[in-house]
């Protein structure tokens, strides 16, 4: 699974029948330090994630498993919203290579 | 899934029998701002996409789960035509 940031959403009225009624979100994959990494993806969503939220997503054939027994042709699906991310241990060490705000909370809205 | 723009169509008379009747499109991957990304994809069309349209493609074995592609030798399928997008958060 991979970390990502939801950066927007996408509408498509003409879709393969397998994708009917699926929410499609634009996701920027990010590294553990939350820097952007790679191309923006279109992900199906099982969590109700919103714009700006840190999520994790699964790629490949497994991305269709959350929808079973429905056959949804998805190769990238959001399967969780990150509440907290703890990276490393030395939070108070000024010489730590980690960014000072290495513990971040998700930005749930509403 | 990835965003792409249809830039061409492929005509092939000799192909796997299970691909007969399928339209093969050339899709150029693009970013949400419309900027082209490197590379091309050859994708089977399931939605009737036309030249210049912004589409969603699904790749890998998930592509075979698309309606109309069961048990076909495909690994890239156009599964949607994009009507609109909203980019709310900075990248």
N, CA and C atoms of all chains as a GROMACS GRO file, in nm:
protein
  603
    1UNK      N    1   0.084  -0.119   0.000
    1UNK     CA    2   0.000   0.000   0.000
    1UNK      C    3   0.088   0.124   0.000
    2UNK      N    4   0.030   0.234  -0.038
    2UNK     CA    5   0.107   0.356  -0.057
    2UNK      C    6   0.034   0.474   0.006
    3UNK      N    7   0.112   0.574   0.045
    3UNK     CA    8   0.053   0.696   0.098
    3UNK      C    9   0.018   0.791  -0.015
    4UNK      N   10  -0.085   0.870   0.005
    4UNK     CA   11  -0.120   0.970  -0.095
    4UNK      C   12  -0.200   1.082  -0.033
    5UNK      N   13  -0.212   1.189  -0.108
    5UNK     CA   14  -0.291   1.305  -0.065
    5UNK      C   15  -0.402   1.325  -0.167
    6UNK      N   16  -0.525   1.334  -0.119
    6UNK     CA   17  -0.637   1.363  -0.210
    6UNK      C   18  -0.628   1.509  -0.252
    7UNK      N   19  -0.620   1.533  -0.382
    7UNK     CA   20  -0.607   1.672  -0.426
    7UNK      C   21  -0.730   1.719  -0.504
    8UNK      N   22  -0.825   1.631  -0.525
    8UNK     CA   23  -0.944   1.677  -0.596
    8UNK      C   24  -1.031   1.561  -0.635
    9UNK      N   25  -1.134   1.591  -0.713
    9UNK     CA   26  -1.220   1.482  -0.760
    9UNK      C   27  -1.250   1.497  -0.906
   10UNK      N   28  -1.316   1.396  -0.959
   10UNK     CA   29  -1.331   1.388  -1.103
   10UNK      C   30  -1.468   1.331  -1.135
   11UNK      N   31  -1.531   1.382  -1.238
   11UNK     CA   32  -1.661   1.334  -1.280
   11UNK      C   33  -1.652   1.271  -1.418
   12UNK      N   34  -1.719   1.162  -1.436
   12UNK     CA   35  -1.727   1.098  -1.567
   12UNK      C   36  -1.866   1.037  -1.578
   13UNK      N   37  -1.947   1.087  -1.671
   13UNK     CA   38  -2.081   1.030  -1.683
   13UNK      C   39  -2.080   0.907  -1.773
   14UNK      N   40  -1.990   0.905  -1.870
   14UNK     CA   41  -1.978   0.785  -1.954
   14UNK      C   42  -1.870   0.698  -1.893
   15UNK      N   43  -1.912   0.586  -1.835
   15UNK     CA   44  -1.818   0.499  -1.765
   15UNK      C   45  -1.845   0.355  -1.801
   16UNK      N   46  -1.743   0.274  -1.784
   16UNK     CA   47  -1.765   0.130  -1.791
   16UNK      C   48  -1.868   0.093  -1.684
   17UNK      N   49  -1.962   0.004  -1.714
   17UNK     CA   50  -2.066  -0.028  -1.616
   17UNK      C   51  -2.010  -0.069  -1.480
   18UNK      N   52  -1.893  -0.129  -1.478
   18UNK     CA   53  -1.834  -0.170  -1.350
   18UNK      C   54  -1.799  -0.053  -1.259
   19UNK      N   55  -1.783   0.066  -1.316
   19UNK     CA   56  -1.745   0.183  -1.235
   19UNK      C   57  -1.865   0.270  -1.198
   20UNK      N   58  -1.985   0.227  -1.238
   20UNK     CA   59  -2.104   0.306  -1.204
   20UNK      C   60  -2.112   0.330  -1.054
   21UNK      N   61  -2.147   0.450  -1.017
   21UNK     CA   62  -2.170   0.492  -0.879
   21UNK      C   63  -2.044   0.488  -0.794
   22UNK      N   64  -1.928   0.477  -0.853
   22UNK     CA   65  -1.803   0.486  -0.776
   22UNK      C   66  -1.755   0.631  -0.772
   23UNK      N   67  -1.712   0.674  -0.653
   23UNK     CA   68  -1.648   0.807  -0.643
   23UNK      C   69  -1.507   0.795  -0.698
   24UNK      N   70  -1.468   0.892  -0.778
   24UNK     CA   71  -1.332   0.893  -0.832
   24UNK      C   72  -1.260   1.017  -0.781
   25UNK      N   73  -1.146   0.996  -0.718
   25UNK     CA   74  -1.070   1.105  -0.659
   25UNK      C   75  -0.932   1.115  -0.724
   26UNK      N   76  -0.882   1.238  -0.730
   26UNK     CA   77  -0.745   1.260  -0.778
   26UNK      C   78  -0.651   1.250  -0.658
   27UNK      N   79  -0.549   1.168  -0.671
   27UNK     CA   80  -0.457   1.143  -0.560
   27UNK      C   81  -0.314   1.168  -0.605
   28UNK      N   82  -0.244   1.250  -0.527
   28UNK     CA   83  -0.100   1.269  -0.547
   28UNK      C   84  -0.027   1.173  -0.454
   29UNK      N   85   0.044   1.073  -0.507
   29UNK     CA   86   0.122   0.987  -0.419
   29UNK      C   87   0.227   1.069  -0.344
   30UNK      N   88   0.249   1.037  -0.218
   30UNK     CA   89   0.349   1.110  -0.139
   30UNK      C   90   0.443   1.010  -0.071
   31UNK      N   91   0.562   1.061  -0.036
   31UNK     CA   92   0.657   0.983   0.041
   31UNK      C   93   0.619   0.992   0.189
   32UNK      N   94   0.694   0.920   0.273
   32UNK     CA   95   0.664   0.921   0.417
   32UNK      C   96   0.680   1.060   0.476
   33UNK      N   97   0.768   1.145   0.415
   33UNK     CA   98   0.782   1.282   0.464
   33UNK      C   99   0.680   1.376   0.401
   34UNK      N  100   0.584   1.319   0.331
   34UNK     CA  101   0.470   1.389   0.270
   34UNK      C  102   0.508   1.473   0.149
   35UNK      N  103   0.629   1.454   0.096
   35UNK     CA  104   0.664   1.522  -0.030
   35UNK      C  105   0.603   1.443  -0.146
   36UNK      N  106   0.563   1.516  -0.251
   36UNK     CA  107   0.498   1.454  -0.366
   36UNK      C  108   0.595   1.358  -0.436
   37UNK      N  109   0.539   1.250  -0.489
   37UNK     CA  110   0.622   1.148  -0.552
   37UNK      C  111   0.546   1.086  -0.668
   38UNK      N  112   0.581   1.122  -0.790
   38UNK     CA  113   0.520   1.057  -0.906
   38UNK      C  114   0.395   1.128  -0.956
   39UNK      N  115   0.331   1.061  -1.053
   39UNK     CA  116   0.219   1.122  -1.124
   39UNK      C  117   0.090   1.112  -1.044
   40UNK      N  118   0.003   1.209  -1.070
   40UNK     CA  119  -0.129   1.208  -1.006
   40UNK      C  120  -0.212   1.093  -1.062
   41UNK      N  121  -0.285   1.024  -0.973
   41UNK     CA  122  -0.365   0.908  -1.010
   41UNK      C  123  -0.513   0.938  -0.996
   42UNK      N  124  -0.592   0.857  -1.060
   42UNK     CA  125  -0.736   0.855  -1.034
   42UNK      C  126  -0.764   0.731  -0.951
   43UNK      N  127  -0.821   0.748  -0.832
   43UNK     CA  128  -0.847   0.636  -0.743
   43UNK      C  129  -0.997   0.621  -0.718
   44UNK      N  130  -1.043   0.497  -0.713
   44UNK     CA  131  -1.175   0.470  -0.657
   44UNK      C  132  -1.163   0.484  -0.505
   45UNK      N  133  -1.277   0.500  -0.438
   45UNK     CA  134  -1.271   0.531  -0.295
   45UNK      C  135  -1.369   0.443  -0.218
   46UNK      N  136  -1.321   0.384  -0.107
   46UNK     CA  137  -1.411   0.306  -0.021
   46UNK      C  138  -1.427   0.372   0.115
   47UNK      N  139  -1.366   0.489   0.136
   47UNK     CA  140  -1.358   0.546   0.271
   47UNK      C  141  -1.434   0.677   0.288
   48UNK      N  142  -1.474   0.741   0.181
   48UNK     CA  143  -1.534   0.873   0.192
   48UNK      C  144  -1.433   0.982   0.217
   49UNK      N  145  -1.312   0.966   0.167
   49UNK     CA  146  -1.206   1.066   0.186
   49UNK      C  147  -1.241   1.194   0.111
   50UNK      N  148  -1.190   1.306   0.162
   50UNK     CA  149  -1.215   1.435   0.100
   50UNK      C  150  -1.086   1.505   0.061
   51UNK      N  151  -1.100   1.619  -0.006
   51UNK     CA  152  -0.983   1.690  -0.057
   51UNK      C  153  -0.889   1.730   0.056
   52UNK      N  154  -0.762   1.711   0.034
   52UNK     CA  155  -0.661   1.750   0.130
   52UNK      C  156  -0.625   1.641   0.229
   53UNK      N  157  -0.702   1.534   0.233
   53UNK     CA  158  -0.676   1.431   0.333
   53UNK      C  159  -0.562   1.339   0.292
   54UNK      N  160  -0.488   1.296   0.395
   54UNK     CA  161  -0.382   1.198   0.376
   54UNK      C  162  -0.446   1.059   0.383
   55UNK      N  163  -0.420   0.978   0.282
   55UNK     CA  164  -0.486   0.848   0.274
   55UNK      C  165  -0.382   0.742   0.242
   56UNK      N  166  -0.421   0.616   0.250
   56UNK     CA  167  -0.339   0.513   0.187
   56UNK      C  168  -0.423   0.437   0.086
   57UNK      N  169  -0.354   0.393  -0.017
   57UNK     CA  170  -0.424   0.334  -0.130
   57UNK      C  171  -0.351   0.208  -0.174
   58UNK      N  172  -0.423   0.122  -0.241
   58UNK     CA  173  -0.368  -0.005  -0.285
   58UNK      C  174  -0.373  -0.008  -0.438
   59UNK      N  175  -0.271  -0.067  -0.496
   59UNK     CA  176  -0.265  -0.069  -0.642
   59UNK      C  177  -0.271  -0.212  -0.694
   60UNK      N  178  -0.302  -0.222  -0.821
   60UNK     CA  179  -0.302  -0.354  -0.886
   60UNK      C  180  -0.436  -0.424  -0.875
   61UNK      N  181  -0.432  -0.553  -0.902
   61UNK     CA  182  -0.555  -0.633  -0.899
   61UNK      C  183  -0.625  -0.623  -0.764
   62UNK      N  184  -0.546  -0.611  -0.658
   62UNK     CA  185  -0.602  -0.606  -0.524
   62UNK      C  186  -0.692  -0.484  -0.504
   63UNK      N  187  -0.675  -0.383  -0.589
   63UNK     CA  188  -0.757  -0.262  -0.575
   63UNK      C  189  -0.904  -0.289  -0.604
   64UNK      N  190  -0.933  -0.400  -0.668
   64UNK     CA  191  -1.074  -0.431  -0.694
   64UNK      C  192  -1.133  -0.517  -0.582
   65UNK      N  193  -1.050  -0.570  -0.494
   65UNK     CA  194  -1.100  -0.659  -0.389
   65UNK      C  195  -1.197  -0.592  -0.290
   66UNK      N  196  -1.176  -0.464  -0.253
   66UNK     CA  197  -1.271  -0.405  -0.156
   66UNK      C  198  -1.415  -0.404  -0.204
   67UNK      N  199  -1.435  -0.417  -0.333
   67UNK     CA  200  -1.570  -0.407  -0.388
   67UNK      C  201  -1.636  -0.543  -0.408
   68UNK      N  202  -1.564  -0.650  -0.382
   68UNK     CA  203  -1.620  -0.784  -0.404
   68UNK      C  204  -1.752  -0.800  -0.328
   69UNK      N  205  -1.849  -0.873  -0.381
   69UNK     CA  206  -1.843  -0.952  -0.503
   69UNK      C  207  -1.864  -0.873  -0.632
   70UNK      N  208  -1.887  -0.740  -0.622
   70UNK     CA  209  -1.899  -0.662  -0.744
   70UNK      C  210  -1.765  -0.662  -0.818
   71UNK      N  211  -1.770  -0.661  -0.948
   71UNK     CA  212  -1.647  -0.658  -1.027
   71UNK      C  213  -1.622  -0.516  -1.073
   72UNK      N  214  -1.540  -0.446  -0.998
   72UNK     CA  215  -1.509  -0.306  -1.027
   72UNK      C  216  -1.371  -0.300  -1.090
   73UNK      N  217  -1.360  -0.250  -1.213
   73UNK     CA  218  -1.230  -0.246  -1.279
   73UNK      C  219  -1.144  -0.130  -1.227
   74UNK      N  220  -1.093  -0.144  -1.105
   74UNK     CA  221  -1.008  -0.040  -1.048
   74UNK      C  222  -0.868  -0.095  -1.025
   75UNK      N  223  -0.766  -0.017  -1.061
   75UNK     CA  224  -0.629  -0.058  -1.031
   75UNK      C  225  -0.566   0.032  -0.926
   76UNK      N  226  -0.646   0.122  -0.867
   76UNK     CA  227  -0.596   0.207  -0.759
   76UNK      C  228  -0.717   0.246  -0.674
   77UNK      N  229  -0.718   0.204  -0.548
   77UNK     CA  230  -0.834   0.227  -0.462
   77UNK      C  231  -0.788   0.278  -0.326
   78UNK      N  232  -0.856   0.383  -0.277
   78UNK     CA  233  -0.828   0.434  -0.143
   78UNK      C  234  -0.893   0.341  -0.043
   79UNK      N  235  -0.813   0.287   0.050
   79UNK     CA  236  -0.867   0.191   0.147
   79UNK      C  237  -0.856   0.240   0.290
   80UNK      N  238  -0.796   0.358   0.313
   80UNK     CA  239  -0.790   0.407   0.450
   80UNK      C  240  -0.754   0.554   0.455
   81UNK      N  241  -0.801   0.621   0.562
   81UNK     CA  242  -0.766   0.762   0.586
   81UNK      C  243  -0.667   0.764   0.701
   82UNK      N  244  -0.555   0.834   0.683
   82UNK     CA  245  -0.451   0.838   0.786
   82UNK      C  246  -0.493   0.936   0.895
   83UNK      N  247  -0.500   0.888   1.020
   83UNK     CA  248  -0.528   0.977   1.133
   83UNK      C  249  -0.399   1.042   1.180
   84UNK      N  250  -0.299   0.958   1.204
   84UNK     CA  251  -0.170   1.010   1.251
   84UNK      C  252  -0.060   0.933   1.182
   85UNK      N  253   0.050   1.002   1.162
   85UNK     CA  254   0.167   0.940   1.100
   85UNK      C  255   0.286   0.969   1.191
   86UNK      N  256   0.344   0.866   1.244
   86UNK     CA  257   0.460   0.883   1.331
   86UNK      C  258   0.581   0.831   1.256
   87UNK      N  259   0.670   0.919   1.223
   87UNK     CA  260   0.787   0.882   1.144
   87UNK      C  261   0.911   0.902   1.230
   88UNK      N  262   0.980   0.794   1.263
   88UNK     CA  263   1.098   0.806   1.346
   88UNK      C  264   1.062   0.823   1.492
   89UNK      N  265   1.166   0.844   1.574
   89UNK     CA  266   1.147   0.848   1.719
   89UNK      C  267   1.185   0.983   1.778
   90UNK      N  268   1.294   1.044   1.726
   90UNK     CA  269   1.358   1.156   1.794
   90UNK      C  270   1.284   1.285   1.766
   91UNK      N  271   1.167   1.303   1.828
   91UNK     CA  272   1.085   1.418   1.797
   91UNK      C  273   1.146   1.547   1.852
   92UNK      N  274   1.220   1.539   1.965
   92UNK     CA  275   1.270   1.662   2.025
   92UNK      C  276   1.416   1.688   1.990
   93UNK      N  277   1.474   1.602   1.909
   93UNK     CA  278   1.616   1.617   1.874
   93UNK      C  279   1.631   1.722   1.765
   94UNK      N  280   1.698   1.836   1.795
   94UNK     CA  281   1.711   1.941   1.694
   94UNK      C  282   1.794   1.897   1.574
   95UNK      N  283   1.879   1.794   1.592
   95UNK     CA  284   1.964   1.748   1.481
   95UNK      C  285   1.897   1.638   1.399
   96UNK      N  286   1.773   1.605   1.434
   96UNK     CA  287   1.704   1.499   1.361
   96UNK      C  288   1.686   1.538   1.215
   97UNK      N  289   1.713   1.446   1.123
   97UNK     CA  290   1.689   1.476   0.981
   97UNK      C  291   1.541   1.484   0.947
   98UNK      N  292   1.457   1.442   1.039
   98UNK     CA  293   1.314   1.443   1.010
   98UNK      C  294   1.260   1.585   1.022
   99UNK      N  295   1.159   1.617   0.946
   99UNK     CA  296   1.099   1.750   0.961
   99UNK      C  297   1.041   1.765   1.101
  100UNK      N  298   1.042   1.888   1.157
  100UNK     CA  299   0.996   1.907   1.294
  100UNK      C  300   0.850   1.868   1.315
  101UNK      N  301   0.773   1.879   1.210
  101UNK     CA  302   0.631   1.844   1.223
  101UNK      C  303   0.608   1.702   1.174
  102UNK      N  304   0.692   1.611   1.224
  102UNK     CA  305   0.684   1.477   1.169
  102UNK      C  306   0.566   1.399   1.220
  103UNK      N  307   0.497   1.451   1.319
  103UNK     CA  308   0.372   1.389   1.362
  103UNK      C  309   0.259   1.477   1.312
  104UNK      N  310   0.181   1.422   1.223
  104UNK     CA  311   0.076   1.504   1.165
  104UNK      C  312  -0.057   1.437   1.184
  105UNK      N  313  -0.153   1.519   1.204
  105UNK     CA  314  -0.288   1.465   1.213
  105UNK      C  315  -0.355   1.482   1.078
  106UNK      N  316  -0.444   1.390   1.048
  106UNK     CA  317  -0.524   1.405   0.929
  106UNK      C  318  -0.608   1.531   0.938
  107UNK      N  319  -0.657   1.576   0.826
  107UNK     CA  320  -0.733   1.700   0.825
  107UNK      C  321  -0.877   1.671   0.789
  108UNK      N  322  -0.940   1.593   0.874
  108UNK     CA  323  -1.081   1.559   0.846
  108UNK      C  324  -1.166   1.684   0.854
  109UNK      N  325  -1.256   1.694   0.761
  109UNK     CA  326  -1.344   1.811   0.761
  109UNK      C  327  -1.482   1.768   0.806
  110UNK      N  328  -1.550   1.855   0.874
  110UNK     CA  329  -1.687   1.826   0.917
  110UNK      C  330  -1.684   1.729   1.030
  111UNK      N  331  -0.608   0.412  -1.153
  111UNK     CA  332  -0.640   0.457  -1.288
  111UNK      C  333  -0.556   0.580  -1.323
  112UNK      N  334  -0.536   0.604  -1.449
  112UNK     CA  335  -0.459   0.720  -1.489
  112UNK      C  336  -0.542   0.805  -1.587
  113UNK      N  337  -0.510   0.934  -1.586
  113UNK     CA  338  -0.573   1.026  -1.680
  113UNK      C  339  -0.498   1.021  -1.813
  114UNK      N  340  -0.570   1.033  -1.921
  114UNK     CA  341  -0.503   1.035  -2.050
  114UNK      C  342  -0.587   1.106  -2.155
  115UNK      N  343  -0.522   1.141  -2.265
  115UNK     CA  344  -0.594   1.203  -2.376
  115UNK      C  345  -0.582   1.111  -2.497
  116UNK      N  346  -0.694   1.086  -2.562
  116UNK     CA  347  -0.693   1.001  -2.681
  116UNK      C  348  -0.627   1.079  -2.794
  117UNK      N  349  -0.519   1.022  -2.849
  117UNK     CA  350  -0.448   1.092  -2.956
  117UNK      C  351  -0.450   1.013  -3.086
  118UNK      N  352  -0.508   0.894  -3.086
  118UNK     CA  353  -0.509   0.820  -3.212
  118UNK      C  354  -0.580   0.687  -3.196
  119UNK      N  355  -0.593   0.620  -3.310
  119UNK     CA  356  -0.661   0.491  -3.312
  119UNK      C  357  -0.571   0.393  -3.387
  120UNK      N  358  -0.578   0.267  -3.351
  120UNK     CA  359  -0.495   0.166  -3.416
  120UNK      C  360  -0.585   0.074  -3.499
  121UNK      N  361  -0.544   0.050  -3.622
  121UNK     CA  362  -0.614  -0.044  -3.708
  121UNK      C  363  -0.528  -0.168  -3.719
  122UNK      N  364  -0.584  -0.284  -3.685
  122UNK     CA  365  -0.508  -0.409  -3.693
  122UNK      C  366  -0.601  -0.518  -3.744
  123UNK      N  367  -0.568  -0.573  -3.858
  123UNK     CA  368  -0.656  -0.679  -3.911
  123UNK      C  369  -0.617  -0.815  -3.854
  124UNK      N  370  -0.489  -0.834  -3.831
  124UNK     CA  371  -0.447  -0.963  -3.772
  124UNK      C  372  -0.428  -0.943  -3.624
  125UNK      N  373  -0.512  -1.002  -3.546
  125UNK     CA  374  -0.499  -0.990  -3.402
  125UNK      C  375  -0.561  -1.113  -3.337
  126UNK      N  376  -0.542  -1.122  -3.207
  126UNK     CA  377  -0.600  -1.233  -3.133
  126UNK      C  378  -0.752  -1.235  -3.156
  127UNK      N  379  -0.809  -1.353  -3.183
  127UNK     CA  380  -0.953  -1.359  -3.212
  127UNK      C  381  -1.038  -1.297  -3.103
  128UNK      N  382  -0.991  -1.302  -2.979
  128UNK     CA  383  -1.072  -1.246  -2.871
  128UNK      C  384  -1.072  -1.094  -2.872
  129UNK      N  385  -0.983  -1.035  -2.952
  129UNK     CA  386  -0.981  -0.888  -2.962
  129UNK      C  387  -1.062  -0.838  -3.082
  130UNK      N  388  -1.120  -0.930  -3.157
  130UNK     CA  389  -1.196  -0.885  -3.272
  130UNK      C  390  -1.318  -0.807  -3.227
  131UNK      N  391  -1.342  -0.696  -3.294
  131UNK     CA  392  -1.453  -0.609  -3.256
  131UNK      C  393  -1.414  -0.504  -3.154
  132UNK      N  394  -1.293  -0.513  -3.100
  132UNK     CA  395  -1.248  -0.414  -3.003
  132UNK      C  396  -1.181  -0.298  -3.075
  133UNK      N  397  -1.202  -0.178  -3.026
  133UNK     CA  398  -1.132  -0.060  -3.078
  133UNK      C  399  -1.008  -0.037  -2.993
  134UNK      N  400  -0.896  -0.020  -3.060
  134UNK     CA  401  -0.770   0.007  -2.989
  134UNK      C  402  -0.735   0.154  -3.006
  135UNK      N  403  -0.716   0.223  -2.893
  135UNK     CA  404  -0.685   0.365  -2.896
  135UNK      C  405  -0.543   0.390  -2.849
  136UNK      N  406  -0.483   0.495  -2.900
  136UNK     CA  407  -0.354   0.541  -2.846
  136UNK      C  408  -0.385   0.653  -2.748
  137UNK      N  409  -0.339   0.636  -2.625
  137UNK     CA  410  -0.370   0.731  -2.519
  137UNK      C  411  -0.240   0.789  -2.464
  138UNK      N  412  -0.235   0.922  -2.459
  138UNK     CA  413  -0.119   0.991  -2.403
  138UNK      C  414  -0.151   1.028  -2.258
  139UNK      N  415  -0.074   0.979  -2.162
  139UNK     CA  416  -0.102   1.016  -2.022
  139UNK      C  417  -0.086   1.167  -2.001
  140UNK      N  418  -0.176   1.224  -1.920
  140UNK     CA  419  -0.168   1.368  -1.889
  140UNK      C  420  -0.186   1.389  -1.740
  141UNK      N  421  -0.135   1.503  -1.692
  141UNK     CA  422  -0.156   1.545  -1.554
  141UNK      C  423  -0.291   1.618  -1.547
  142UNK      N  424  -0.345   1.640  -1.425
  142UNK     CA  425  -0.474   1.709  -1.414
  142UNK      C  426  -0.474   1.848  -1.477
  143UNK      N  427  -0.357   1.915  -1.483
  143UNK     CA  428  -0.351   2.048  -1.545
  143UNK      C  429  -0.341   2.039  -1.698
  144UNK      N  430  -0.347   1.919  -1.753
  144UNK     CA  431  -0.344   1.903  -1.898
  144UNK      C  432  -0.206   1.881  -1.955
  145UNK      N  433  -0.104   1.893  -1.871
  145UNK     CA  434   0.033   1.875  -1.919
  145UNK      C  435   0.058   1.728  -1.952
  146UNK      N  436   0.124   1.705  -2.065
  146UNK     CA  437   0.146   1.566  -2.106
  146UNK      C  438   0.256   1.502  -2.023
  147UNK      N  439   0.234   1.375  -1.992
  147UNK     CA  440   0.335   1.296  -1.921
  147UNK      C  441   0.406   1.207  -2.023
  148UNK      N  442   0.522   1.153  -1.988
  148UNK     CA  443   0.595   1.071  -2.084
  148UNK      C  444   0.522   0.942  -2.120
  149UNK      N  445   0.547   0.892  -2.240
  149UNK     CA  446   0.499   0.761  -2.279
  149UNK      C  447   0.362   0.761  -2.345
  150UNK      N  448   0.324   0.643  -2.393
  150UNK     CA  449   0.194   0.623  -2.455
  150UNK      C  450   0.136   0.492  -2.405
  151UNK      N  451   0.005   0.479  -2.415
  151UNK     CA  452  -0.060   0.352  -2.385
  151UNK      C  453  -0.144   0.312  -2.506
  152UNK      N  454  -0.152   0.183  -2.533
  152UNK     CA  455  -0.250   0.130  -2.627
  152UNK      C  456  -0.360   0.067  -2.543
  153UNK      N  457  -0.481   0.119  -2.557
  153UNK     CA  458  -0.590   0.076  -2.468
  153UNK      C  459  -0.711   0.032  -2.548
  154UNK      N  460  -0.779  -0.070  -2.497
  154UNK     CA  461  -0.906  -0.113  -2.555
  154UNK      C  462  -1.015  -0.017  -2.507
  155UNK      N  463  -1.099   0.027  -2.601
  155UNK     CA  464  -1.204   0.122  -2.566
  155UNK      C  465  -1.332   0.049  -2.526
  156UNK      N  466  -1.390   0.085  -2.410
  156UNK     CA  467  -1.519   0.026  -2.371
  156UNK      C  468  -1.628   0.132  -2.359
  157UNK      N  469  -1.596   0.258  -2.387
  157UNK     CA  470  -1.693   0.365  -2.364
  157UNK      C  471  -1.722   0.449  -2.487
  158UNK      N  472  -1.659   0.420  -2.599
  158UNK     CA  473  -1.682   0.500  -2.720
  158UNK      C  474  -1.611   0.633  -2.720
  159UNK      N  475  -1.488   0.636  -2.667
  159UNK     CA  476  -1.412   0.761  -2.660
  159UNK      C  477  -1.363   0.801  -2.799
  160UNK      N  478  -1.355   0.931  -2.823
  160UNK     CA  479  -1.310   0.982  -2.952
  160UNK      C  480  -1.180   1.059  -2.939
  161UNK      N  481  -1.127   1.096  -3.054
  161UNK     CA  482  -0.999   1.165  -3.058
  161UNK      C  483  -1.005   1.295  -2.978
  162UNK      N  484  -0.903   1.320  -2.897
  162UNK     CA  485  -0.894   1.444  -2.822
  162UNK      C  486  -0.964   1.441  -2.688
  163UNK      N  487  -1.039   1.335  -2.660
  163UNK     CA  488  -1.113   1.332  -2.533
  163UNK      C  489  -1.024   1.292  -2.417
  164UNK      N  490  -1.057   1.349  -2.301
  164UNK     CA  491  -0.986   1.316  -2.177
  164UNK      C  492  -1.053   1.191  -2.119
  165UNK      N  493  -0.974   1.090  -2.092
  165UNK     CA  494  -1.031   0.961  -2.050
  165UNK      C  495  -0.958   0.908  -1.926
  166UNK      N  496  -1.016   0.805  -1.866
  166UNK     CA  497  -0.953   0.732  -1.757
  166UNK      C  498  -0.916   0.594  -1.810
  167UNK      N  499  -0.794   0.551  -1.785
  167UNK     CA  500  -0.754   0.416  -1.824
  167UNK      C  501  -0.721   0.336  -1.699
  168UNK      N  502  -0.749   0.207  -1.706
  168UNK     CA  503  -0.712   0.116  -1.599
  168UNK      C  504  -0.615   0.013  -1.658
  169UNK      N  505  -0.510  -0.018  -1.584
  169UNK     CA  506  -0.406  -0.106  -1.637
  169UNK      C  507  -0.390  -0.230  -1.551
  170UNK      N  508  -0.318  -0.326  -1.606
  170UNK     CA  509  -0.290  -0.448  -1.532
  170UNK      C  510  -0.406  -0.546  -1.536
  171UNK      N  511  -0.405  -0.642  -1.445
  171UNK     CA  512  -0.509  -0.745  -1.450
  171UNK      C  513  -0.645  -0.690  -1.411
  172UNK      N  514  -0.648  -0.574  -1.343
  172UNK     CA  515  -0.778  -0.511  -1.315
  172UNK      C  516  -0.850  -0.475  -1.444
  173UNK      N  517  -0.774  -0.453  -1.550
  173UNK     CA  518  -0.836  -0.412  -1.677
  173UNK      C  519  -0.931  -0.519  -1.728
  174UNK      N  520  -0.899  -0.645  -1.697
  174UNK     CA  521  -0.984  -0.754  -1.745
  174UNK      C  522  -1.117  -0.760  -1.669
  175UNK      N  523  -1.127  -0.689  -1.559
  175UNK     CA  524  -1.254  -0.689  -1.485
  175UNK      C  525  -1.354  -0.593  -1.546
  176UNK      N  526  -1.310  -0.509  -1.638
  176UNK     CA  527  -1.403  -0.416  -1.703
  176UNK      C  528  -1.503  -0.495  -1.786
  177UNK      N  529  -1.628  -0.447  -1.784
  177UNK     CA  530  -1.731  -0.515  -1.862
  177UNK      C  531  -1.690  -0.517  -2.009
  178UNK      N  532  -1.701  -0.631  -2.072
  178UNK     CA  533  -1.664  -0.645  -2.212
  178UNK      C  534  -1.522  -0.691  -2.233
  179UNK      N  535  -1.446  -0.705  -2.126
  179UNK     CA  536  -1.305  -0.746  -2.139
  179UNK      C  537  -1.274  -0.876  -2.068
  180UNK      N  538  -1.376  -0.946  -2.022
  180UNK     CA  539  -1.352  -1.071  -1.950
  180UNK      C  540  -1.280  -1.171  -2.039
  181UNK      N  541  -1.175  -1.230  -1.986
  181UNK     CA  542  -1.101  -1.335  -2.055
  181UNK      C  543  -1.048  -1.291  -2.189
  182UNK      N  544  -1.018  -1.163  -2.201
  182UNK     CA  545  -0.952  -1.114  -2.322
  182UNK      C  546  -0.807  -1.080  -2.289
  183UNK      N  547  -0.719  -1.093  -2.385
  183UNK     CA  548  -0.578  -1.062  -2.358
  183UNK      C  549  -0.554  -0.912  -2.360
  184UNK      N  550  -0.600  -0.842  -2.256
  184UNK     CA  551  -0.582  -0.696  -2.250
  184UNK      C  552  -0.524  -0.659  -2.114
  185UNK      N  553  -0.443  -0.553  -2.112
  185UNK     CA  554  -0.393  -0.502  -1.984
  185UNK      C  555  -0.407  -0.351  -1.974
  186UNK      N  556  -0.483  -0.291  -2.065
  186UNK     CA  557  -0.508  -0.147  -2.055
  186UNK      C  558  -0.641  -0.117  -2.122
  187UNK      N  559  -0.733  -0.057  -2.047
  187UNK     CA  560  -0.869  -0.037  -2.097
  187UNK      C  561  -0.913   0.105  -2.064
  188UNK      N  562  -0.979   0.168  -2.161
  188UNK     CA  563  -1.042   0.298  -2.134
  188UNK      C  564  -1.176   0.272  -2.068
  189UNK      N  565  -1.194   0.319  -1.942
  189UNK     CA  566  -1.315   0.288  -1.866
  189UNK      C  567  -1.403   0.411  -1.839
  190UNK      N  568  -1.360   0.528  -1.881
  190UNK     CA  569  -1.445   0.645  -1.856
  190UNK      C  570  -1.402   0.764  -1.938
  191UNK      N  571  -1.501   0.850  -1.968
  191UNK     CA  572  -1.471   0.978  -2.034
  191UNK      C  573  -1.492   1.088  -1.930
  192UNK      N  574  -1.389   1.169  -1.910
  192UNK     CA  575  -1.392   1.269  -1.803
  192UNK      C  576  -1.480   1.387  -1.844
  193UNK      N  577  -1.580   1.417  -1.760
  193UNK     CA  578  -1.662   1.537  -1.781
  193UNK      C  579  -1.596   1.658  -1.719
  194UNK      N  580  -1.548   1.642  -1.597
  194UNK     CA  581  -1.487   1.757  -1.529
  194UNK      C  582  -1.405   1.711  -1.410
  195UNK      N  583  -1.322   1.803  -1.362
  195UNK     CA  584  -1.237   1.774  -1.247
  195UNK      C  585  -1.236   1.897  -1.160
  196UNK      N  586  -1.218   1.878  -1.030
  196UNK     CA  587  -1.189   1.991  -0.945
  196UNK      C  588  -1.065   1.957  -0.864
  197UNK      N  589  -0.966   2.043  -0.873
  197UNK     CA  590  -0.844   2.024  -0.796
  197UNK      C  591  -0.849   2.124  -0.682
  198UNK      N  592  -0.867   2.072  -0.559
  198UNK     CA  593  -0.893   2.158  -0.445
  198UNK      C  594  -0.770   2.189  -0.362
  199UNK      N  595  -0.676   2.093  -0.361
  199UNK     CA  596  -0.560   2.110  -0.275
  199UNK      C  597  -0.436   2.124  -0.361
  200UNK      N  598  -0.339   2.203  -0.318
  200UNK     CA  599  -0.215   2.214  -0.395
  200UNK      C  600  -0.141   2.081  -0.394
  201UNK      N  601  -0.066   2.054  -0.501
  201UNK     CA  602   0.009   1.930  -0.509
  201UNK      C  603   0.128   1.934  -0.417
   0.00000   0.00000   0.00000
